[in-house]
Amino acid sequence: LSLSRDSDTTAGPERRVLSTLLAELDGLKEKGEDNYVLTIAATNAPWDLDPASLSRFQTRIYIPLPDAEARRQIIDIHLRGRGYAVDFPEETLVSRTEAFGGRDIERLCNEAINLMIDECNPEIPLRVDQGPEAIRSYRLKICPIDRNHFEEAFKRVKVDRKRIEEMEKRFRAFSESY
């Protein structure tokens, strides 16, 4: 959704949302000197925003893709933090997710988990055919997430490194243009 009054594609409802947002942001200034309101906004496409809305924010902060330590922590949150055992070198996961954002890492981990669940529980589809009680009584089996699960997950969760590099350049340029 691109909210810009300059765009020919901005429909009536979108235009009203933008006008309301701008009025609310302006209204925050009028709350009085005793009140301080910090407004923070985030977007993956700041260049698509209306210049009037951008002018309401004094500072632009570029947040880059996670570094190796941040990726390690994100992986840990989505796997070990949820109780899954991992039989795959952590350093390999960290290095292979270099151009991944947090959402991409989450998708990769969830895909590996789903592949493990499918492999360890091949009888689930048969239970579905037996009705709701057969599903309720089933105890899900969990095994360590291994190399095969991650290799297949990497095939399914693709990150276009060239596009990421181009976006990073564009973000940096945008954040410095204010």
Buried (B, 14 or more C-beta within 10 A) or exposed (E): EEBBBEEEEBEEEBBEBBBEBBEEBEEEEEEEEEEEEEEEEEEEEBEEBBEBBBEBBEEEEEEEBBEEEBBBBBBBBBBEEEEBEBEBEEEEBBEBBBBBBBEBBBBBBBBBBBBBBEBEBEEBEEBEEEEEEBEEEBEEEBBEBBEBBBEBBBEEBEBEEEEBEEBBEEBEEBBEEE
